[in-house]
Amino acid sequence: MAPPITWTPRAGPPSSNARPLPELLQQAWGDRVAVTAHRIEGLTVRRPLGQDDGVFDAAPQDGRPVLHLPSTGPDAVPFDVALAAVLGYARGRRPVRFRSPDSPQGRWVQLPAFGWARFDARPVGPPGDNDVLVGEVLHGRLDRDGWADVHDALARVRPLADAAAERAAGRTFWELPDDEVSVLGEPGTVGAALREIGRASGHHLGHVTAALHHSSPALVPHLTRTTRLALLPHVEEGDSGVEAVILRELRANDAAFAALEAEVAARTGDARPTRLRLHDILLWLATTLRLTHAVELGRAAEEWRSGRPRRAR
């Protein structure tokens, strides 16, 4: 956190053209969207919330937890918005025009709008060729060359993922100490292994990390080029990679993510995503401008109204 602003009045009579301090500060800083309040000699002065400010511990608002995720934007995410967004990701559907031999004119069918049913609710299987399929169900079908690239990349990075798991020694990603995602702790850290996974993933980062996250959902973050670009501006000196940003945000929002994990698992019933995956879902929805739509879909879901998993049909 940036240090608070201090001001000591100068001795002597006031100047004839003197103006109030808040007015001078406003002129110097201009109008800013995100501000924080500081107390100066009994006056409330607004200071811009800059890019270099740290991640604050998430505090409840009106008795309800909120999530402070700078990677998704300057505004805090209320808990009910985060829950509705994840439910929308899990249960939202979209219309698709479908033609078949028995329906040559075509008909509308409702398909899942996002990857929950294909990815999050999919059981974890042994490593193998199915890992490429896991990446495809979340990021789309690959052509022959693309399939070979992802298959070869997974063969390259699997030892790195195993080394990260051995180093973590049963700890989840959000339980790791700071040194594990800092260059000061290298070599051999979890962060160093994750960085090398990103470098060795080739042109299909999303497919590769999706497969690794699916098999190690509490340790390996799922990254796409979009979410990685959103995390990069928040990397600090000494970070081993963007994974350090994720760790800081998970740690700062520990209570809120714990509550979100429990609530999502209780309402959906078909999957229990870790907070690492929930962070990924919220970040992806926000950076791809799908968050508002997902919230609307979530609030229309049966699980939102009843608070329980939907009844089997």
N, C-alpha and C positions, 0 to 999 in steps of 0.2 A: 504494500500500500504506500502511496506517495505520502511524504511527511505533511502534517497539517501546516497551514499557512499561518505565519505569525506577523504581527505588525506592531511596532512601537511608535507612538506619536512623537514628532519632533518638537522640541521645546521652542517656546517663543510664540508670538501672536500669529493667528491664522492669516494666510494670504488672502488678498481680496478676491482672487480668482479660484480659491480652493473649492473642490467639489467632493461630495461624499465618496468614501472609499469604494463602496459597492458599484457606484457609477463609473469610477475610474477602471475598476477591474472588468466591468462589463464592456467598456470601450476597448480595453486591451485584448480581451478574449473573444469578443463577439458572441453571437447567439450560438449556443451549443445544445444539442438534443439531450445528451447524457451529462448530468451534473451530480456532484455530491455537495453536501452542506458542511461548512466548518464554522465554528463560533469564534469570532474575533472581537474582543473587547465588548461583548454583549450584542454584537451585530451578527446576523447570519449572512455569510458570504458564500456564493456559489462558485465552486471550482470545477472546471471541466474534468470529466472522467476520461482520461487518456488511455492510449493503447498500452502504456507501460504499467498501468495499475494492476495489482495482483488480483487473484481470485479470492473473494470474500467468503467466509463461512456462510452457508445458506441459513437464514433465520426465518422462522415462521412468520407469516402475515395473516393476521386475524385468526391465529391459532392453527393455521394450516401450513404445511411445509411448502416451500417454493424452491425452485432450482435456479441457481445462478450459473449459467453456462455461457461465458463470453464467446466461445466458438460459434454459438448459434445466433449471437446478436447482443446488443447492449441491455436489453430488457430481461428481467427475471421471468421465468416461466412458472406460472401458478401450477400447483399440483394437479388440479382438475383438468387443466389444459393438457398437461403432459399425459395424464391417464387417458383422456379422450383421444389424443393423437395416437397413442399406442393401440387402443381399442380399434380406432379407425384403420390403422395399419393391419390389424389382425382380422377384422371382420368386414372391411369395406369391399364393395363390389362395383364393377363397371360394366356397362352394356357393350357387347360385341356382336356385330352382324355375322351370322354363321350360315353357310350354305352347305348342303349335303345332297346326296342322290335322292333322298326321300323328301327333300325340301329345296328344290332348285331355285325358288324365288328368294330363299333366305329367311331367316327368323332371328330375332334378338335373343341372346342368351346372356346371363349374368355370370361373370367370371371374377375371381378375386382380383382386387385392384393392386395389391402389393404381394410381397413374397412370403408372408407369414406361413400359410398352409404348406407351401412347397419347401420352405427352408427351416423356419423356426420349429414347426411341428413335426419335422422329419426326424426319425430316430437316427442316432449316431451309429454308423457302421464301421467295419474295419477299414484301414487304409487300403487304397487300391484305385482302380479305374473309376469307381463311383465318385471319387473326390472331384473329378472333373465335372461330373453331372451335378454335384452339389453346387459348384460355382455357376453352372449354366442355369439352374432353376432360379437363381437370384439375379443373374446378370445377362441372361439371354444365351441362345444357342451359338455355338462356335462353328466356323467352317473347318475344313480338314486341317488346314495349317494352324489355325488358332487352337484347335483341340490338341494338336501335337505340342504347341508351344506351352500350353498350360500343363499338360502331362509332364513335360520335361522340367518345367519350372518347379512343380510340386516335388519331383524327385530331387531337385537341387536344394530346396528349402526345408524338406522334411527333417534332415539332420539338425538344422538350425532350430526348428521348433522343438525337437527332442532335447536339445541342449538348453533351451530356455526353460522347459518343464523341469529338467533336472536341477537347474540353478534355482528355480522358484521353490523347489522342495515342498510341494503341496500347498504353497500360499497362492491365493488368488492375485490377480493383477493389482487390484486396489489395496491389497495388504502389503505390497512391496515397499521397502524403504526407498527414500529419495535416491540413494546411490545406485540403485538398480536401473534408473533411467537418466543417469548423469554420466558424462564422459569422464568425470573425476573418479568414478568407480571402475572404469574399464581397465583391462579387458575382461571378457568372460561374463558380463552382466546380461540380464534379461533384455535390457534396452538395446545393447549392442547386437544381440541376436535378432531382435525384431527389426532393427534398422537394416541389417544385412538381408533379412527376408524381403523387405521392400525393394532393395536394390536388385535382388536376384529374381524378382517376380516377372521381369520382362514387361511386355506391353499389356499384360492382363492382370494388373494388381488386384482388381476387385474379385476376379474369379479365384485367384490363388489364396488371398486372405479369407475369402468366404469359406473355402474348404478347410483351411486351418482353424478358423474360428469355430466352425461347426463341430470339429473334433475336440477342440480345447476352448470351450465357450467362456471359461473364467480366466483365461490367461492371454490368449492371442487376440488383439483387437482386429475387427474387420474394417478395412480401409478401402475407399475408392479414391480415384483421382480428385473427385469433387470434394469429398470430406477432408482429404489430406490438404488440399489448397485452403480450405476454411480453417484448418488447425495451424498452418504454417505461420501466420502473422502473430500467433501467441507463443511461439517457441522462444525460450529465454536462453541467455548465454549459459553454456554448460549442459544443456539438454542433449541427450543422445538422439532425440528425434521427436516427432510429433506425439509419440506415445506418452511423453512426459506431460504434455498438455492434458491429455485424457486423464492421466493419473491425478493431476491437480484438481481437475473438475470433479472427478469421482470422490476424491477425499473431501473436498469442500462441501459436497452435497451428500455426505454419507447417509444421514438420517432420511433425507428425502428419497434417495434411490432405494434404500432398504424398504421403505414404505411402498414405493412404486413396484418393486419386485414382488412383494407379497400381494399387492392389490391386483396386479396384472395376472399373476398365477391363479388367484382365487376366482377372478371373473372369466378368464378364458377357459381354463381347465384342460387345454390340449397342449400346452407348452409352458415352460418355466424359464424364460430368458433371463440371463444374468444382467446385472446393471451395466456391464460392459456392452452388451447388445442393446440395451435400452438407450444408453447414451448414443450409440451408433444410429439407432432408428430416429431419435429426436434430431440429431445433427443432420442426417441425410434429408429428413423431411424439411428442415428449416433451410438448408442450403440449396435445395432444389425447388423451393417455393411451393411445397406440397403440404406444409404444416396446417394451414387454415382448412384445406379440403379434408385432410385426415381428421381434424378435430370435428368437423361437421359429420363425417361418416361415423366417427366414434360415438357421438352423442345421439345418433339415430340407431345405434346397435342395441339389441335386446339386453346385452350384458351391462350396458350403461344404465338402463332403466331399472333392471331388476337387481343389479349388483351380484348376480350369479351367472355361471356358465349357461349358455342357451340350451334349451331342451332339444334332444335329438329328434330328428324328423324322419 
